[in-house]
């Protein structure tokens, strides 16, 4: 069984510290291509692209994994505390509509954790 850093497998941790420019860039990618959903009682952030280069850059700054999609293309996926941290980090740069989505997601998670 592998070693874990808290609940996060070390290979899923970020490798670089993003600058404000990197955060703004990532926020733009999420604004246009990202989605948030719940799976197994935790939130997941997913960004899909045909070219994995963008997704690998997101993984370097925010952790997670890049995986092939059925039917072509790739997904960047982060979940749990990594997803929550990502959403809070990019929040300032999001449109009002995305900010509301993020608030609902974080509230929903917070509510579920208190209820468990």
Secondary structure, DSSP 8 states (H G I E B T S, - for coil): ---EETTEEGGGS-SS---HHHHHHHHHHHHHHEEEEEETTEEEEEEEESSHHHHHHHHHHH--EEEE-TTS-EEEEEEHHHHHHHHHHHGGGS-HHHHHHHHHHHHHHHHHHHH-
